[in-house]
Amino acid sequence: VGGEVASAAVIAALAGADPGAGGGAEAADARAALARNRPDPGRPLEVLARVGGFDIALLAGAALGAAAIDVPVVLDDHATAAAALVAAALAPSARDYVLASQAGSIPVQKLALSALELEIEPLIAAGVSRGEGTGAALALPALDAASALLRER
């Protein structure tokens, strides 16, 4: 509980957008957090420290580590999208290692996917609510199958 607000604030700050774009119950609280803490969008660690959370920080570190060893990361919902934005702000090449499993459960996630400049649509369009890894768990078998097909060529 409350993760949506921190994620929305981080995404809005790093994407340079209003956290209320598209609506969402978390928008007012995210706006308040941004107004009160005034993070500098040009300093991603400051954004993370002022309006993010430990979960987003941990996930951003995992995304950076994965990119450093050429391992792709499957985003699931708001926290992973916020973390990917932090990672990409710190190391722009990290953006090349992320893909979205689903569109997410909060409207501001679309801002994150757009800011990450993902060239493909999310893999799953099942209306999964509250990520919790569900979209990624559904997408991984499809990615494994695609990878196996490419290796057989």
Secondary structure by P-SEA (a helix, b strand, c coil): caaaaaaaaaaaaaaccccccccccaaaaaaaaaaaaccccccaaaaaaacccaaaaaaaaaaaaaaaabbbbbbccaaaaaaaaaaaaacccccccccccccccccaaaaaaaaaccccccccccccccccaaaaaaaaaaaaaaaaaaaac
